[in-house]
Amino acid sequence: MFSKEPGKTSIQQVALKLPPLIVSLATAQVFFKFKSFFLEALAFLALWFVLHLVYTRLVKALTGVDLPLRYNLVGLAYVQLLPLASSLLIASLFFQFKSFLLEALAFLVVWYVLGVLFEAVLRYLNKQTGRVPAPESFHS
């Protein structure tokens, strides 16, 4: 969910992803009280994904501007599953901030960093083997 979409600046990326993210974080902070960061984070991620889908469809319906997701679900899982799982584990084990919002923000930063590193490793390995980078083949 953090990967750069072709043809869009960083400011456009933030503007497109920020409203569903803020609503999801606020909802999770106020309503999700599962006594487990892992469960709260999974519920937050599911809510963020659904709100992002609704938001992109709503923007398209109201303005006619298509805000496509970068990957279909298979591509998203391929590129983000390892960084996501790793950052959830790190956050669950090491982040004890007594606030879901702070823990979630730290989790998102770790996920972003691990995602960038994982994509760099994939690009490097694909360059070494001469294969087409796998993430590029999963554009929606």
N, CA, C and O atoms as CSV, one atom per row, in Angstrom:
chain,resi,resn,atom,element,x,y,z
A,1,MET,N,N,0.806,-1.181,0.000
A,1,MET,CA,C,0.000,0.000,0.000
A,1,MET,C,C,0.858,1.257,0.000
A,1,MET,O,O,0.360,2.365,-0.203
A,2,PHE,N,N,2.119,1.074,0.225
A,2,PHE,CA,C,3.007,2.225,0.251
A,2,PHE,C,C,3.798,2.395,-1.026
A,2,PHE,O,O,4.514,3.387,-1.163
A,3,SER,N,N,3.702,1.478,-1.960
A,3,SER,CA,C,4.535,1.530,-3.148
A,3,SER,C,C,4.130,2.675,-4.067
A,3,SER,O,O,2.965,3.068,-4.124
A,4,LYS,N,N,5.117,3.199,-4.782
A,4,LYS,CA,C,4.884,4.327,-5.673
A,4,LYS,C,C,4.198,3.860,-6.938
A,4,LYS,O,O,4.603,2.873,-7.553
A,5,GLU,N,N,3.159,4.575,-7.320
A,5,GLU,CA,C,2.450,4.284,-8.552
A,5,GLU,C,C,3.073,5.089,-9.671
A,5,GLU,O,O,3.455,6.239,-9.454
A,6,PRO,N,N,3.188,4.522,-10.864
A,6,PRO,CA,C,3.796,5.231,-11.982
A,6,PRO,C,C,3.027,6.501,-12.326
A,6,PRO,O,O,1.796,6.519,-12.301
A,7,GLY,N,N,3.767,7.567,-12.650
A,7,GLY,CA,C,3.161,8.801,-13.113
A,7,GLY,C,C,2.605,9.691,-12.029
A,7,GLY,O,O,1.946,10.684,-12.337
A,8,LYS,N,N,2.843,9.376,-10.785
A,8,LYS,CA,C,2.325,10.194,-9.699
A,8,LYS,C,C,3.482,10.667,-8.814
A,8,LYS,O,O,4.406,9.908,-8.522
A,9,THR,N,N,3.415,11.935,-8.394
A,9,THR,CA,C,4.442,12.473,-7.511
A,9,THR,C,C,4.209,11.951,-6.095
A,9,THR,O,O,3.163,11.370,-5.805
A,10,SER,N,N,5.178,12.159,-5.225
A,10,SER,CA,C,5.054,11.717,-3.835
A,10,SER,C,C,3.894,12.426,-3.135
A,10,SER,O,O,3.193,11.820,-2.325
A,11,ILE,N,N,3.690,13.721,-3.449
A,11,ILE,CA,C,2.596,14.464,-2.827
A,11,ILE,C,C,1.251,13.895,-3.267
A,11,ILE,O,O,0.330,13.785,-2.458
A,12,GLN,N,N,1.131,13.535,-4.541
A,12,GLN,CA,C,-0.101,12.916,-5.022
A,12,GLN,C,C,-0.324,11.574,-4.344
A,12,GLN,O,O,-1.455,11.228,-4.003
A,13,GLN,N,N,0.751,10.815,-4.147
A,13,GLN,CA,C,0.642,9.518,-3.475
A,13,GLN,C,C,0.079,9.692,-2.078
A,13,GLN,O,O,-0.830,8.967,-1.674
A,14,VAL,N,N,0.620,10.654,-1.336
A,14,VAL,CA,C,0.165,10.891,0.032
A,14,VAL,C,C,-1.288,11.351,0.028
A,14,VAL,O,O,-2.088,10.890,0.842
A,15,ALA,N,N,-1.631,12.254,-0.881
A,15,ALA,CA,C,-2.998,12.777,-0.939
A,15,ALA,C,C,-4.005,11.676,-1.255
A,15,ALA,O,O,-5.129,11.700,-0.753
A,16,LEU,N,N,-3.612,10.719,-2.078
A,16,LEU,CA,C,-4.523,9.639,-2.440
A,16,LEU,C,C,-4.711,8.633,-1.314
A,16,LEU,O,O,-5.789,8.057,-1.171
A,17,LYS,N,N,-3.691,8.421,-0.528
A,17,LYS,CA,C,-3.741,7.373,0.494
A,17,LYS,C,C,-4.054,7.897,1.888
A,17,LYS,O,O,-4.388,7.112,2.776
A,18,LEU,N,N,-3.955,9.192,2.098
A,18,LEU,CA,C,-4.108,9.749,3.431
A,18,LEU,C,C,-5.529,9.677,3.995
A,18,LEU,O,O,-5.677,9.265,5.145
A,19,PRO,N,N,-6.579,10.049,3.263
A,19,PRO,CA,C,-7.921,10.015,3.878
A,19,PRO,C,C,-8.326,8.639,4.422
A,19,PRO,O,O,-8.765,8.560,5.570
A,20,PRO,N,N,-8.198,7.552,3.648
A,20,PRO,CA,C,-8.563,6.255,4.236
A,20,PRO,C,C,-7.661,5.861,5.410
A,20,PRO,O,O,-8.120,5.229,6.361
A,21,LEU,N,N,-6.397,6.230,5.344
A,21,LEU,CA,C,-5.465,5.909,6.426
A,21,LEU,C,C,-5.850,6.630,7.712
A,21,LEU,O,O,-5.875,6.020,8.781
A,22,ILE,N,N,-6.147,7.917,7.618
A,22,ILE,CA,C,-6.505,8.700,8.812
A,22,ILE,C,C,-7.803,8.185,9.425
A,22,ILE,O,O,-7.897,8.041,10.644
A,23,VAL,N,N,-8.795,7.909,8.596
A,23,VAL,CA,C,-10.072,7.393,9.109
A,23,VAL,C,C,-9.861,6.027,9.763
A,23,VAL,O,O,-10.441,5.750,10.813
A,24,SER,N,N,-9.049,5.185,9.163
A,24,SER,CA,C,-8.781,3.856,9.728
A,24,SER,C,C,-8.037,3.953,11.054
A,24,SER,O,O,-8.373,3.251,12.009
A,25,LEU,N,N,-7.031,4.819,11.118
A,25,LEU,CA,C,-6.292,4.992,12.374
A,25,LEU,C,C,-7.189,5.536,13.477
A,25,LEU,O,O,-7.145,5.052,14.608
A,26,ALA,N,N,-7.996,6.532,13.160
A,26,ALA,CA,C,-8.890,7.115,14.164
A,26,ALA,C,C,-9.911,6.090,14.643
A,26,ALA,O,O,-10.175,5.984,15.840
A,27,THR,N,N,-10.482,5.338,13.713
A,27,THR,CA,C,-11.456,4.308,14.078
A,27,THR,C,C,-10.821,3.236,14.956
A,27,THR,O,O,-11.404,2.813,15.954
A,28,ALA,N,N,-9.635,2.807,14.581
A,28,ALA,CA,C,-8.936,1.790,15.373
A,28,ALA,C,C,-8.600,2.301,16.766
A,28,ALA,O,O,-8.749,1.574,17.748
A,29,GLN,N,N,-8.148,3.546,16.859
A,29,GLN,CA,C,-7.786,4.116,18.158
A,29,GLN,C,C,-8.998,4.196,19.080
A,29,GLN,O,O,-8.889,3.920,20.275
A,30,VAL,N,N,-10.145,4.569,18.534
A,30,VAL,CA,C,-11.332,4.783,19.353
A,30,VAL,C,C,-12.092,3.488,19.643
A,30,VAL,O,O,-12.528,3.268,20.773
A,31,PHE,N,N,-12.253,2.630,18.632
A,31,PHE,CA,C,-13.163,1.493,18.776
A,31,PHE,C,C,-12.505,0.128,18.959
A,31,PHE,O,O,-13.128,-0.767,19.530
A,32,PHE,N,N,-11.281,-0.063,18.499
A,32,PHE,CA,C,-10.665,-1.391,18.575
A,32,PHE,C,C,-9.949,-1.542,19.913
A,32,PHE,O,O,-8.903,-0.933,20.137
A,33,LYS,N,N,-10.509,-2.343,20.787
A,33,LYS,CA,C,-9.931,-2.585,22.113
A,33,LYS,C,C,-9.829,-4.091,22.343
A,33,LYS,O,O,-10.523,-4.649,23.192
A,34,PHE,N,N,-8.953,-4.740,21.575
A,34,PHE,CA,C,-8.837,-6.187,21.632
A,34,PHE,C,C,-7.787,-6.672,22.635
A,34,PHE,O,O,-7.611,-7.878,22.807
A,35,LYS,N,N,-7.096,-5.755,23.291
A,35,LYS,CA,C,-6.031,-6.086,24.252
A,35,LYS,C,C,-4.848,-6.799,23.601
A,35,LYS,O,O,-4.027,-7.413,24.283
A,36,SER,N,N,-4.774,-6.712,22.295
A,36,SER,CA,C,-3.671,-7.325,21.554
A,36,SER,C,C,-3.364,-6.447,20.345
A,36,SER,O,O,-4.225,-6.218,19.496
A,37,PHE,N,N,-2.131,-5.961,20.280
A,37,PHE,CA,C,-1.769,-5.112,19.147
A,37,PHE,C,C,-1.925,-5.876,17.844
A,37,PHE,O,O,-2.373,-5.314,16.844
A,38,PHE,N,N,-1.563,-7.143,17.845
A,38,PHE,CA,C,-1.636,-7.941,16.623
A,38,PHE,C,C,-3.061,-7.973,16.071
A,38,PHE,O,O,-3.270,-7.733,14.882
A,39,LEU,N,N,-4.039,-8.266,16.925
A,39,LEU,CA,C,-5.434,-8.311,16.473
A,39,LEU,C,C,-5.934,-6.931,16.063
A,39,LEU,O,O,-6.637,-6.795,15.062
A,40,GLU,N,N,-5.575,-5.914,16.830
A,40,GLU,CA,C,-5.977,-4.554,16.475
A,40,GLU,C,C,-5.351,-4.134,15.147
A,40,GLU,O,O,-5.995,-3.471,14.335
A,41,ALA,N,N,-4.107,-4.518,14.931
A,41,ALA,CA,C,-3.429,-4.161,13.684
A,41,ALA,C,C,-4.065,-4.877,12.494
A,41,ALA,O,O,-4.231,-4.278,11.431
A,42,LEU,N,N,-4.419,-6.146,12.658
A,42,LEU,CA,C,-5.094,-6.860,11.571
A,42,LEU,C,C,-6.437,-6.217,11.245
A,42,LEU,O,O,-6.784,-6.060,10.074
A,43,ALA,N,N,-7.190,-5.847,12.274
A,43,ALA,CA,C,-8.481,-5.186,12.045
A,43,ALA,C,C,-8.267,-3.818,11.384
A,43,ALA,O,O,-9.014,-3.439,10.482
A,44,PHE,N,N,-7.260,-3.091,11.828
A,44,PHE,CA,C,-6.933,-1.793,11.223
A,44,PHE,C,C,-6.566,-1.956,9.751
A,44,PHE,O,O,-7.044,-1.194,8.911
A,45,LEU,N,N,-5.726,-2.937,9.426
A,45,LEU,CA,C,-5.319,-3.158,8.035
A,45,LEU,C,C,-6.504,-3.550,7.156
A,45,LEU,O,O,-6.617,-3.091,6.020
A,46,ALA,N,N,-7.381,-4.396,7.680
A,46,ALA,CA,C,-8.571,-4.783,6.917
A,46,ALA,C,C,-9.461,-3.569,6.673
A,46,ALA,O,O,-9.957,-3.374,5.563
A,47,LEU,N,N,-9.663,-2.757,7.702
A,47,LEU,CA,C,-10.477,-1.557,7.557
A,47,LEU,C,C,-9.839,-0.582,6.564
A,47,LEU,O,O,-10.531,-0.004,5.726
A,48,TRP,N,N,-8.527,-0.404,6.660
A,48,TRP,CA,C,-7.818,0.497,5.748
A,48,TRP,C,C,-7.968,0.029,4.299
A,48,TRP,O,O,-8.203,0.839,3.402
A,49,PHE,N,N,-7.832,-1.268,4.076
A,49,PHE,CA,C,-7.963,-1.815,2.729
A,49,PHE,C,C,-9.369,-1.569,2.176
A,49,PHE,O,O,-9.525,-1.125,1.038
A,50,VAL,N,N,-10.380,-1.858,2.981
A,50,VAL,CA,C,-11.766,-1.670,2.536
A,50,VAL,C,C,-12.055,-0.193,2.288
A,50,VAL,O,O,-12.652,0.159,1.270
A,51,LEU,N,N,-11.635,0.674,3.212
A,51,LEU,CA,C,-11.865,2.103,3.024
A,51,LEU,C,C,-11.124,2.638,1.806
A,51,LEU,O,O,-11.632,3.518,1.110
A,52,HIS,N,N,-9.937,2.120,1.542
A,52,HIS,CA,C,-9.196,2.548,0.355
A,52,HIS,C,C,-9.940,2.147,-0.919
A,52,HIS,O,O,-10.019,2.931,-1.865
A,53,LEU,N,N,-10.483,0.932,-0.945
A,53,LEU,CA,C,-11.272,0.500,-2.101
A,53,LEU,C,C,-12.511,1.382,-2.284
A,53,LEU,O,O,-12.807,1.822,-3.395
A,54,VAL,N,N,-13.231,1.636,-1.191
A,54,VAL,CA,C,-14.430,2.479,-1.256
A,54,VAL,C,C,-14.053,3.893,-1.698
A,54,VAL,O,O,-14.734,4.484,-2.536
A,55,TYR,N,N,-12.979,4.430,-1.142
A,55,TYR,CA,C,-12.521,5.784,-1.471
A,55,TYR,C,C,-12.169,5.907,-2.951
A,55,TYR,O,O,-12.563,6.875,-3.602
A,56,THR,N,N,-11.432,4.934,-3.488
A,56,THR,CA,C,-11.055,5.014,-4.901
A,56,THR,C,C,-12.290,4.927,-5.794
A,56,THR,O,O,-12.371,5.626,-6.804
A,57,ARG,N,N,-13.248,4.080,-5.434
A,57,ARG,CA,C,-14.472,3.965,-6.227
A,57,ARG,C,C,-15.313,5.238,-6.120
A,57,ARG,O,O,-15.905,5.677,-7.107
A,58,LEU,N,N,-15.367,5.827,-4.928
A,58,LEU,CA,C,-16.126,7.058,-4.717
A,58,LEU,C,C,-15.521,8.216,-5.508
A,58,LEU,O,O,-16.243,8.977,-6.152
A,59,VAL,N,N,-14.202,8.344,-5.458
A,59,VAL,CA,C,-13.535,9.401,-6.224
A,59,VAL,C,C,-13.799,9.216,-7.709
A,59,VAL,O,O,-14.052,10.189,-8.420
A,60,LYS,N,N,-13.742,7.986,-8.181
A,60,LYS,CA,C,-14.000,7.732,-9.601
A,60,LYS,C,C,-15.438,8.082,-9.964
A,60,LYS,O,O,-15.684,8.668,-11.019
A,61,ALA,N,N,-16.387,7.729,-9.104
A,61,ALA,CA,C,-17.797,8.008,-9.386
A,61,ALA,C,C,-18.087,9.507,-9.376
A,61,ALA,O,O,-18.857,9.991,-10.206
A,62,LEU,N,N,-17.480,10.247,-8.446
A,62,LEU,CA,C,-17.771,11.674,-8.317
A,62,LEU,C,C,-16.995,12.542,-9.307
A,62,LEU,O,O,-17.519,13.537,-9.807
A,63,THR,N,N,-15.755,12.165,-9.586
A,63,THR,CA,C,-14.912,13.029,-10.419
A,63,THR,C,C,-14.557,12.425,-11.765
A,63,THR,O,O,-14.126,13.140,-12.670
A,64,GLY,N,N,-14.729,11.141,-11.909
A,64,GLY,CA,C,-14.327,10.478,-13.139
A,64,GLY,C,C,-12.849,10.157,-13.189
A,64,GLY,O,O,-12.374,9.584,-14.169
A,65,VAL,N,N,-12.104,10.519,-12.138
A,65,VAL,CA,C,-10.674,10.240,-12.066
A,65,VAL,C,C,-10.486,8.840,-11.512
A,65,VAL,O,O,-10.994,8.513,-10.440
A,66,ASP,N,N,-9.754,8.016,-12.246
A,66,ASP,CA,C,-9.508,6.650,-11.810
A,66,ASP,C,C,-8.258,6.619,-10.940
A,66,ASP,O,O,-7.195,7.074,-11.361
A,67,LEU,N,N,-8.382,6.091,-9.746
A,67,LEU,CA,C,-7.259,5.939,-8.829
A,67,LEU,C,C,-6.971,4.453,-8.678
A,67,LEU,O,O,-7.371,3.853,-7.681
A,68,PRO,N,N,-6.282,3.840,-9.650
A,68,PRO,CA,C,-6.119,2.389,-9.601
A,68,PRO,C,C,-5.193,1.963,-8.466
A,68,PRO,O,O,-4.269,2.683,-8.087
A,69,LEU,N,N,-5.467,0.777,-7.937
A,69,LEU,CA,C,-4.525,0.164,-7.014
A,69,LEU,C,C,-3.301,-0.268,-7.808
A,69,LEU,O,O,-3.423,-0.643,-8.974
A,70,ARG,N,N,-2.145,-0.223,-7.204
A,70,ARG,CA,C,-0.927,-0.552,-7.939
A,70,ARG,C,C,-0.899,-2.021,-8.329
A,70,ARG,O,O,-0.523,-2.361,-9.450
A,71,TYR,N,N,-1.287,-2.874,-7.426
A,71,TYR,CA,C,-1.225,-4.315,-7.680
A,71,TYR,C,C,-2.602,-4.920,-7.489
A,71,TYR,O,O,-3.429,-4.399,-6.742
A,72,ASN,N,N,-2.832,-6.016,-8.168
A,72,ASN,CA,C,-3.983,-6.813,-7.794
A,72,ASN,C,C,-3.611,-7.559,-6.509
A,72,ASN,O,O,-2.488,-7.417,-6.024
A,73,LEU,N,N,-4.516,-8.335,-5.961
A,73,LEU,CA,C,-4.245,-8.967,-4.662
A,73,LEU,C,C,-3.075,-9.937,-4.698
A,73,LEU,O,O,-2.318,-10.034,-3.732
A,74,VAL,N,N,-2.921,-10.656,-5.805
A,74,VAL,CA,C,-1.801,-11.599,-5.910
A,74,VAL,C,C,-0.478,-10.834,-5.909
A,74,VAL,O,O,0.468,-11.218,-5.221
A,75,GLY,N,N,-0.418,-9.758,-6.677
A,75,GLY,CA,C,0.805,-8.956,-6.723
A,75,GLY,C,C,1.096,-8.293,-5.399
A,75,GLY,O,O,2.249,-8.227,-4.973
A,76,LEU,N,N,0.051,-7.796,-4.737
A,76,LEU,CA,C,0.236,-7.162,-3.440
A,76,LEU,C,C,0.770,-8.169,-2.426
A,76,LEU,O,O,1.678,-7.858,-1.655
A,77,ALA,N,N,0.210,-9.362,-2.427
A,77,ALA,CA,C,0.692,-10.399,-1.511
A,77,ALA,C,C,2.137,-10.772,-1.823
A,77,ALA,O,O,2.936,-10.981,-0.910
A,78,TYR,N,N,2.476,-10.857,-3.112
A,78,TYR,CA,C,3.833,-11.225,-3.499
A,78,TYR,C,C,4.847,-10.193,-3.013
A,78,TYR,O,O,5.904,-10.553,-2.495
A,79,VAL,N,N,4.530,-8.933,-3.176
A,79,VAL,CA,C,5.486,-7.871,-2.866
A,79,VAL,C,C,5.465,-7.496,-1.393
A,79,VAL,O,O,6.512,-7.173,-0.834
A,80,GLN,N,N,4.300,-7.529,-0.747
A,80,GLN,CA,C,4.191,-6.966,0.597
A,80,GLN,C,C,3.991,-7.978,1.719
A,80,GLN,O,O,4.017,-7.589,2.886
A,81,LEU,N,N,3.793,-9.246,1.419
A,81,LEU,CA,C,3.494,-10.211,2.477
A,81,LEU,C,C,4.653,-10.382,3.462
A,81,LEU,O,O,4.440,-10.355,4.674
A,82,LEU,N,N,5.860,-10.554,2.961
A,82,LEU,CA,C,7.005,-10.721,3.857
A,82,LEU,C,C,7.284,-9.457,4.676
A,82,LEU,O,O,7.445,-9.561,5.892
A,83,PRO,N,N,7.348,-8.265,4.062
A,83,PRO,CA,C,7.542,-7.064,4.885
A,83,PRO,C,C,6.403,-6.827,5.874
A,83,PRO,O,O,6.641,-6.400,7.003
A,84,LEU,N,N,5.162,-7.101,5.454
A,84,LEU,CA,C,4.018,-6.908,6.339
A,84,LEU,C,C,4.084,-7.860,7.530
A,84,LEU,O,O,3.932,-7.431,8.674
A,85,ALA,N,N,4.307,-9.134,7.274
A,85,ALA,CA,C,4.379,-10.112,8.356
A,85,ALA,C,C,5.543,-9.808,9.296
A,85,ALA,O,O,5.405,-9.921,10.514
A,86,SER,N,N,6.687,-9.424,8.733
A,86,SER,CA,C,7.854,-9.103,9.552
A,86,SER,C,C,7.595,-7.887,10.431
A,86,SER,O,O,7.943,-7.883,11.612
A,87,SER,N,N,6.984,-6.853,9.854
A,87,SER,CA,C,6.739,-5.646,10.641
A,87,SER,C,C,5.655,-5.869,11.696
A,87,SER,O,O,5.713,-5.273,12.771
A,88,LEU,N,N,4.666,-6.722,11.401
A,88,LEU,CA,C,3.671,-7.068,12.431
A,88,LEU,C,C,4.330,-7.798,13.596
A,88,LEU,O,O,4.022,-7.533,14.758
A,89,LEU,N,N,5.230,-8.710,13.281
A,89,LEU,CA,C,5.948,-9.436,14.329
A,89,LEU,C,C,6.816,-8.490,15.155
A,89,LEU,O,O,6.805,-8.545,16.385
A,90,ILE,N,N,7.559,-7.634,14.486
A,90,ILE,CA,C,8.411,-6.662,15.186
A,90,ILE,C,C,7.562,-5.760,16.085
A,90,ILE,O,O,7.898,-5.539,17.249
A,91,ALA,N,N,6.465,-5.244,15.536
A,91,ALA,CA,C,5.607,-4.348,16.314
A,91,ALA,C,C,4.992,-5.064,17.514
A,91,ALA,O,O,4.935,-4.508,18.611
A,92,SER,N,N,4.537,-6.286,17.305
A,92,SER,CA,C,3.913,-7.029,18.402
A,92,SER,C,C,4.898,-7.356,19.514
A,92,SER,O,O,4.542,-7.335,20.692
A,93,LEU,N,N,6.128,-7.655,19.140
A,93,LEU,CA,C,7.120,-8.048,20.142
A,93,LEU,C,C,7.809,-6.870,20.823
A,93,LEU,O,O,8.103,-6.932,22.016
A,94,PHE,N,N,8.069,-5.796,20.076
A,94,PHE,CA,C,8.951,-4.754,20.599
A,94,PHE,C,C,8.289,-3.410,20.881
A,94,PHE,O,O,8.839,-2.616,21.643
A,95,PHE,N,N,7.136,-3.129,20.298
A,95,PHE,CA,C,6.515,-1.817,20.497
A,95,PHE,C,C,5.472,-1.911,21.601
A,95,PHE,O,O,4.436,-2.553,21.429
A,96,GLN,N,N,5.741,-1.280,22.717
A,96,GLN,CA,C,4.819,-1.252,23.850
A,96,GLN,C,C,4.629,0.198,24.289
A,96,GLN,O,O,5.092,0.598,25.358
A,97,PHE,N,N,3.946,0.978,23.455
A,97,PHE,CA,C,3.813,2.410,23.702
A,97,PHE,C,C,2.559,2.775,24.482
A,97,PHE,O,O,2.349,3.955,24.766
A,98,LYS,N,N,1.723,1.817,24.836
A,98,LYS,CA,C,0.472,2.052,25.568
A,98,LYS,C,C,-0.539,2.872,24.773
A,98,LYS,O,O,-1.518,3.366,25.333
A,99,SER,N,N,-0.310,3.016,23.489
A,99,SER,CA,C,-1.238,3.722,22.618
A,99,SER,C,C,-1.236,3.035,21.261
A,99,SER,O,O,-0.192,2.889,20.625
A,100,PHE,N,N,-2.421,2.616,20.826
A,100,PHE,CA,C,-2.488,1.949,19.532
A,100,PHE,C,C,-1.993,2.864,18.427
A,100,PHE,O,O,-1.303,2.412,17.513
A,101,LEU,N,N,-2.331,4.138,18.496
A,101,LEU,CA,C,-1.939,5.074,17.444
A,101,LEU,C,C,-0.425,5.141,17.288
A,101,LEU,O,O,0.082,5.075,16.168
A,102,LEU,N,N,0.301,5.270,18.389
A,102,LEU,CA,C,1.766,5.324,18.312
A,102,LEU,C,C,2.346,4.000,17.821
A,102,LEU,O,O,3.260,3.982,16.997
A,103,GLU,N,N,1.811,2.904,18.327
A,103,GLU,CA,C,2.295,1.598,17.879
A,103,GLU,C,C,1.992,1.382,16.398
A,103,GLU,O,O,2.817,0.829,15.671
A,104,ALA,N,N,0.819,1.813,15.952
A,104,ALA,CA,C,0.449,1.655,14.544
A,104,ALA,C,C,1.327,2.514,13.646
A,104,ALA,O,O,1.738,2.067,12.575
A,105,LEU,N,N,1.620,3.735,14.064
A,105,LEU,CA,C,2.501,4.592,13.261
A,105,LEU,C,C,3.904,4.001,13.178
A,105,LEU,O,O,4.525,4.019,12.115
A,106,ALA,N,N,4.406,3.474,14.298
A,106,ALA,CA,C,5.720,2.827,14.275
A,106,ALA,C,C,5.689,1.587,13.389
A,106,ALA,O,O,6.636,1.329,12.645
A,107,PHE,N,N,4.610,0.824,13.466
A,107,PHE,CA,C,4.440,-0.352,12.607
A,107,PHE,C,C,4.449,0.049,11.132
A,107,PHE,O,O,5.105,-0.604,10.320
A,108,LEU,N,N,3.728,1.114,10.778
A,108,LEU,CA,C,3.672,1.560,9.387
A,108,LEU,C,C,5.043,2.000,8.880
A,108,LEU,O,O,5.397,1.741,7.729
A,109,VAL,N,N,5.813,2.664,9.739
A,109,VAL,CA,C,7.174,3.077,9.349
A,109,VAL,C,C,8.046,1.845,9.105
A,109,VAL,O,O,8.775,1.786,8.114
A,110,VAL,N,N,7.973,0.876,9.993
A,110,VAL,CA,C,8.761,-0.354,9.824
A,110,VAL,C,C,8.323,-1.084,8.564
A,110,VAL,O,O,9.168,-1.585,7.822
A,111,TRP,N,N,7.027,-1.154,8.306
A,111,TRP,CA,C,6.513,-1.812,7.104
A,111,TRP,C,C,7.017,-1.112,5.853
A,111,TRP,O,O,7.410,-1.768,4.888
A,112,TYR,N,N,7.008,0.208,5.864
A,112,TYR,CA,C,7.490,0.965,4.709
A,112,TYR,C,C,8.971,0.680,4.457
A,112,TYR,O,O,9.371,0.400,3.327
A,113,VAL,N,N,9.778,0.751,5.511
A,113,VAL,CA,C,11.226,0.525,5.374
A,113,VAL,C,C,11.503,-0.893,4.887
A,113,VAL,O,O,12.301,-1.090,3.971
A,114,LEU,N,N,10.851,-1.879,5.493
A,114,LEU,CA,C,11.056,-3.264,5.062
A,114,LEU,C,C,10.552,-3.478,3.637
A,114,LEU,O,O,11.159,-4.231,2.876
A,115,GLY,N,N,9.458,-2.829,3.273
A,115,GLY,CA,C,8.942,-2.941,1.909
A,115,GLY,C,C,9.906,-2.381,0.880
A,115,GLY,O,O,10.111,-2.980,-0.175
A,116,VAL,N,N,10.501,-1.233,1.184
A,116,VAL,CA,C,11.492,-0.630,0.281
A,116,VAL,C,C,12.709,-1.542,0.156
A,116,VAL,O,O,13.212,-1.770,-0.944
A,117,LEU,N,N,13.175,-2.060,1.282
A,117,LEU,CA,C,14.332,-2.964,1.255
A,117,LEU,C,C,14.020,-4.244,0.477
A,117,LEU,O,O,14.847,-4.711,-0.305
A,118,PHE,N,N,12.836,-4.808,0.688
A,118,PHE,CA,C,12.458,-6.035,-0.006
A,118,PHE,C,C,12.359,-5.807,-1.510
A,118,PHE,O,O,12.828,-6.635,-2.291
A,119,GLU,N,N,11.754,-4.693,-1.927
A,119,GLU,CA,C,11.665,-4.397,-3.354
A,119,GLU,C,C,13.051,-4.175,-3.961
A,119,GLU,O,O,13.302,-4.569,-5.100
A,120,ALA,N,N,13.956,-3.540,-3.196
A,120,ALA,CA,C,15.322,-3.344,-3.691
A,120,ALA,C,C,16.030,-4.687,-3.866
A,120,ALA,O,O,16.733,-4.898,-4.854
A,121,VAL,N,N,15.844,-5.582,-2.915
A,121,VAL,CA,C,16.444,-6.916,-3.020
A,121,VAL,C,C,15.859,-7.661,-4.211
A,121,VAL,O,O,16.593,-8.309,-4.958
A,122,LEU,N,N,14.533,-7.577,-4.397
A,122,LEU,CA,C,13.906,-8.227,-5.562
A,122,LEU,C,C,14.461,-7.679,-6.871
A,122,LEU,O,O,14.771,-8.443,-7.785
A,123,ARG,N,N,14.586,-6.350,-6.963
A,123,ARG,CA,C,15.129,-5.753,-8.185
A,123,ARG,C,C,16.558,-6.219,-8.427
A,123,ARG,O,O,16.928,-6.534,-9.558
A,124,TYR,N,N,17.359,-6.261,-7.370
A,124,TYR,CA,C,18.753,-6.686,-7.493
A,124,TYR,C,C,18.836,-8.142,-7.955
A,124,TYR,O,O,19.585,-8.467,-8.875
A,125,LEU,N,N,18.064,-9.009,-7.310
A,125,LEU,CA,C,18.083,-10.425,-7.679
A,125,LEU,C,C,17.580,-10.640,-9.101
A,125,LEU,O,O,18.140,-11.442,-9.849
A,126,ASN,N,N,16.529,-9.927,-9.470
A,126,ASN,CA,C,16.007,-10.055,-10.831
A,126,ASN,C,C,16.996,-9.508,-11.863
A,126,ASN,O,O,17.084,-10.032,-12.974
A,127,LYS,N,N,17.727,-8.478,-11.509
A,127,LYS,CA,C,18.741,-7.934,-12.410
A,127,LYS,C,C,19.885,-8.932,-12.579
A,127,LYS,O,O,20.415,-9.096,-13.678
A,128,GLN,N,N,20.258,-9.591,-11.495
A,128,GLN,CA,C,21.336,-10.570,-11.551
A,128,GLN,C,C,20.952,-11.797,-12.383
A,128,GLN,O,O,21.786,-12.361,-13.092
A,129,THR,N,N,19.699,-12.197,-12.290
A,129,THR,CA,C,19.260,-13.382,-13.024
A,129,THR,C,C,18.734,-13.049,-14.414
A,129,THR,O,O,18.505,-13.951,-15.221
A,130,GLY,N,N,18.539,-11.760,-14.704
A,130,GLY,CA,C,18.057,-11.346,-16.013
A,130,GLY,C,C,16.565,-11.496,-16.198
A,130,GLY,O,O,16.066,-11.393,-17.318
A,131,ARG,N,N,15.839,-11.741,-15.108
A,131,ARG,CA,C,14.385,-11.886,-15.196
A,131,ARG,C,C,13.724,-10.523,-15.089
A,131,ARG,O,O,14.307,-9.569,-14.576
A,132,VAL,N,N,12.492,-10.451,-15.584
A,132,VAL,CA,C,11.698,-9.230,-15.444
A,132,VAL,C,C,11.281,-9.128,-13.987
A,132,VAL,O,O,10.862,-10.130,-13.408
A,133,PRO,N,N,11.381,-7.949,-13.372
A,133,PRO,CA,C,10.981,-7.816,-11.976
A,133,PRO,C,C,9.530,-8.230,-11.771
A,133,PRO,O,O,8.636,-7.746,-12.466
A,134,ALA,N,N,9.302,-9.113,-10.833
A,134,ALA,CA,C,7.979,-9.665,-10.594
A,134,ALA,C,C,6.945,-8.603,-10.222
A,134,ALA,O,O,5.819,-8.681,-10.714
A,135,PRO,N,N,7.265,-7.606,-9.374
A,135,PRO,CA,C,6.223,-6.641,-9.011
A,135,PRO,C,C,5.637,-5.910,-10.215
A,135,PRO,O,O,4.456,-5.563,-10.197
A,136,GLU,N,N,6.423,-5.665,-11.256
A,136,GLU,CA,C,5.924,-4.943,-12.421
A,136,GLU,C,C,4.880,-5.752,-13.190
A,136,GLU,O,O,4.060,-5.174,-13.904
A,137,SER,N,N,4.896,-7.070,-13.056
A,137,SER,CA,C,3.966,-7.903,-13.801
A,137,SER,C,C,2.592,-7.972,-13.138
A,137,SER,O,O,1.673,-8.568,-13.702
A,138,PHE,N,N,2.432,-7.385,-11.968
A,138,PHE,CA,C,1.179,-7.487,-11.244
A,138,PHE,C,C,0.394,-6.185,-11.197
A,138,PHE,O,O,-0.491,-6.032,-10.355
A,139,HIS,N,N,0.697,-5.255,-12.074
A,139,HIS,CA,C,-0.068,-4.015,-12.120
A,139,HIS,C,C,-1.497,-4.300,-12.516
A,139,HIS,O,O,-1.754,-5.118,-13.400
A,140,SER,N,N,-2.432,-3.625,-11.862
A,140,SER,CA,C,-3.857,-3.787,-12.195
A,140,SER,C,C,-4.175,-2.989,-13.437
A,140,SER,O,O,-5.319,-2.985,-13.892
